[in-house]
Amino acid sequence: MDHNTILKIVDAAQINEKEILEVGPGTGNLTSEILKKNPKKVYLVEKDNELSHSLNEKFGNQVTIFNEDILKLDEKSLSKERLIVFGNLPYNISTEILCNWIIKLTSDHFWFSELILMFQKEVADRIISNFNTSYYGRLAILSNWKLNVEKICDISPNCFSPKPKVDSSLLHFTPKDNWIKIKDPKNIEKVTRIFFSHRRKMLKKPYNQLFNGDQKVLNQLNIDLNLRPQNLNFDTYYKLTSEYEKLRC
């Protein structure tokens, strides 16, 4: 409900003549400011029936409303253009939404040009974390595979109504030009799940579970099995996943 915060969110992207997808618009406070920026088209996804009806009454034919669950929506079918996505995501499923979007990215096709998304601050810290830090883990590795991620700002609970019990963070995601090729993104989930299931233990056990002690991969990627999962950088996990896929062919 804080106007200055709303303006900061809207100003995170160039909206003029672009197609916009807003997830969880609620009462439409952010939507109103988006419409002032002269977008080409605005799609709203609001699961709540009453809010969806209220948004329809408030904005009419200025927007296209989908009264459904974002996890069940086929975003690629909305437009032939890349969308700019704004989302004050439901915190209980925010990571599921983000991971679902990343996993569904096929080949070099991105259905979005930018994601401007709100997360609980603790979740955002995990997304933007780097290796050798306590927050580093599966979520950061998957998020940073095909996307550049940066934090725009932290947002106080006082900016919301109703007031949450946690701080929030606004993150900005853009597609990378180059990334390590992986056939099935679900394999990143599998590899990182096995490695981080015992994040404080050394790499030897999870590595042997996946690669049966293959020394060639260790030498190729220069991995020391005395390290712990948080000590391996992003690219090492992507390369490990690629090598894991080769073993399964």
C-alpha positions in Angstrom: 0.0 0.0 0.0 3.1 2.3 0.2 3.1 4.5 -2.8 6.8 5.1 -2.9 7.4 1.4 -2.8 4.9 0.8 -5.6 6.7 3.4 -7.8 10.1 1.7 -7.1 8.6 -1.6 -8.3 7.1 -0.1 -11.4 10.3 1.8 -12.3 12.3 -1.4 -12.2 11.4 -2.0 -15.9 10.6 -0.1 -19.0 6.9 -0.7 -19.4 6.0 1.6 -22.3 4.5 -0.4 -25.2 5.4 -3.7 -23.6 3.2 -6.6 -22.6 2.9 -7.1 -18.9 2.0 -10.1 -16.7 1.1 -9.3 -13.1 0.8 -12.3 -10.7 -1.3 -11.7 -7.5 -2.5 -8.2 -8.2 -4.8 -8.2 -5.1 -6.7 -4.9 -5.0 -4.8 -3.5 -8.0 -2.6 -0.9 -6.4 0.4 -1.9 -8.4 -1.8 -2.5 -11.5 -3.0 1.1 -11.4 0.6 2.4 -11.6 1.5 -0.1 -14.4 -1.3 1.2 -16.5 -0.1 4.8 -16.1 3.1 3.7 -17.9 1.3 3.0 -21.2 1.8 -0.7 -21.5 0.8 -2.5 -24.7 -1.3 -5.1 -22.8 -1.7 -6.2 -19.2 -2.5 -9.7 -18.1 -3.5 -10.3 -14.5 -3.5 -13.7 -12.7 -5.6 -13.6 -9.5 -6.8 -16.9 -7.9 -9.2 -15.3 -5.4 -12.7 -15.1 -6.9 -13.7 -11.9 -5.1 -10.5 -10.1 -5.9 -10.7 -11.1 -9.5 -14.3 -9.8 -9.7 -13.2 -6.5 -8.0 -10.3 -6.1 -10.4 -12.6 -6.6 -13.4 -15.0 -3.9 -12.1 -12.0 -1.6 -11.4 -10.1 -1.9 -14.7 -12.6 -3.4 -17.2 -11.2 -3.8 -20.7 -7.8 -2.2 -19.7 -6.6 -5.6 -18.6 -7.1 -9.3 -19.3 -7.9 -11.2 -16.1 -7.2 -14.9 -15.5 -9.1 -16.1 -12.4 -6.9 -19.2 -11.8 -3.9 -20.7 -10.1 -0.6 -19.4 -11.5 1.0 -22.8 -11.2 -1.6 -24.2 -13.6 -1.4 -21.4 -16.2 0.5 -21.9 -19.4 2.3 -18.5 -19.6 3.8 -19.2 -23.0 0.3 -19.3 -24.5 -0.5 -15.7 -23.4 1.5 -13.9 -26.1 4.0 -14.2 -28.9 6.0 -11.4 -27.3 8.2 -11.7 -24.3 6.4 -10.5 -21.1 7.6 -8.3 -18.3 6.4 -10.1 -15.1 5.6 -8.4 -11.9 4.7 -10.6 -8.9 4.0 -10.1 -5.2 4.1 -13.8 -4.9 2.2 -15.8 -2.2 5.1 -16.5 0.2 4.0 -20.0 0.9 4.5 -21.0 -2.8 6.9 -18.4 -4.0 9.9 -20.8 -4.5 7.6 -23.3 -6.2 6.4 -20.7 -8.7 10.0 -19.6 -9.5 11.4 -23.1 -9.8 8.4 -24.1 -11.9 9.1 -21.3 -14.3 12.8 -22.1 -14.5 12.3 -25.8 -15.0 9.7 -25.2 -17.8 12.2 -23.1 -19.8 13.0 -25.1 -22.9 15.9 -24.7 -25.2 16.7 -21.1 -25.8 13.1 -19.9 -25.5 12.2 -17.4 -22.8 8.6 -16.3 -22.6 9.6 -13.4 -20.4 12.2 -10.6 -20.7 12.3 -9.7 -17.1 10.9 -10.9 -13.8 10.4 -8.4 -11.0 9.3 -10.5 -8.0 8.7 -10.0 -4.3 9.9 -12.7 -1.8 10.2 -13.1 1.9 13.6 -11.6 2.6 15.0 -14.9 3.9 14.0 -16.7 0.7 15.5 -13.8 -1.4 18.7 -14.1 0.5 18.9 -17.8 -0.5 18.2 -16.9 -4.1 21.0 -14.3 -4.4 23.5 -16.2 -2.2 26.9 -17.2 -3.5 29.0 -20.2 -2.8 31.0 -20.4 0.4 28.1 -18.7 2.3 25.6 -20.1 4.7 22.6 -19.3 2.6 24.0 -21.0 -0.6 22.1 -24.0 -1.8 19.8 -25.6 -4.2 17.6 -22.5 -4.8 20.5 -20.3 -5.7 22.0 -22.9 -8.0 18.8 -23.4 -10.0 17.9 -19.6 -10.0 21.3 -18.6 -11.4 21.5 -21.3 -14.1 19.8 -19.3 -16.9 19.1 -16.0 -15.1 21.0 -13.0 -13.8 19.6 -12.1 -10.4 20.0 -8.9 -8.5 18.3 -7.4 -5.5 16.5 -4.1 -6.0 15.6 -3.3 -2.4 14.3 -4.6 0.9 10.7 -3.7 1.9 9.4 -3.2 5.4 6.3 -4.9 6.7 4.8 -1.4 7.2 4.4 -1.1 3.5 1.7 -3.8 3.4 -1.8 -4.3 4.5 -2.4 -6.6 6.1 1.1 -6.2 7.7 3.2 -9.4 7.4 5.5 -10.6 10.2 8.5 -10.7 8.0 10.6 -8.4 5.9 10.4 -8.7 2.1 12.9 -8.2 -0.8 12.3 -7.3 -4.4 14.4 -9.2 -6.9 15.1 -8.6 -10.6 15.7 -11.5 -13.0 16.9 -11.3 -16.6 17.8 -14.1 -19.1 21.5 -14.9 -19.5 23.0 -14.9 -23.0 25.1 -18.0 -22.2 24.7 -21.0 -19.8 25.9 -24.5 -19.5 23.6 -26.8 -21.4 21.6 -29.4 -19.5 19.0 -31.6 -21.2 16.6 -31.8 -18.3 16.5 -29.1 -15.6 15.0 -31.7 -13.2 18.5 -33.2 -13.1 19.8 -30.1 -11.4 17.2 -30.6 -8.7 18.2 -34.2 -8.3 22.0 -33.6 -8.2 21.7 -30.6 -5.8 19.2 -32.5 -3.6 21.6 -35.4 -3.1 24.6 -33.1 -2.5 22.8 -30.7 -0.1 20.9 -33.4 1.8 23.9 -33.4 4.2 25.3 -29.9 3.6 27.7 -30.0 6.5 29.3 -33.3 5.5 32.1 -33.8 2.9 31.3 -34.4 -0.8 32.6 -38.0 -0.9 29.3 -39.8 0.0 26.9 -37.8 -2.3 29.5 -37.9 -5.2 29.9 -41.7 -4.9 26.1 -42.0 -4.8 25.8 -40.2 -8.2 29.0 -41.1 -9.9 30.1 -44.3 -8.3 33.5 -42.8 -7.5 34.4 -42.0 -11.1 37.8 -40.4 -10.8 37.7 -39.0 -14.4 34.9 -36.5 -13.5 36.7 -35.5 -10.4 39.9 -34.7 -12.4 38.0 -33.0 -15.2 36.2 -30.6 -12.8 39.0 -30.4 -10.3 36.8 -31.3 -7.3 38.2 -32.0 -3.9 36.0 -34.5 -2.1 37.1 -33.1 1.3 35.1 -30.0 0.6 31.5 -29.5 1.5 28.5 -28.8 -0.8 28.5 -25.0 -0.2 32.1 -24.8 -1.4 31.4 -25.7 -5.0 30.5 -22.8 -7.3 27.5 -22.5 -9.6 29.3 -23.7 -12.8 30.6 -26.8 -11.0 27.1 -27.9 -10.2 25.9 -27.3 -13.8 28.9 -29.3 -15.1 28.3 -32.1 -12.6 24.7 -32.3 -13.8 25.8 -32.4 -17.4 28.3 -35.2 -16.6 25.5 -37.0 -14.7 23.3 -36.9 -17.8 26.1 -38.4 -19.9 26.3 -41.4 -17.6 22.6 -42.0 -18.0 22.6 -42.0 -21.8 
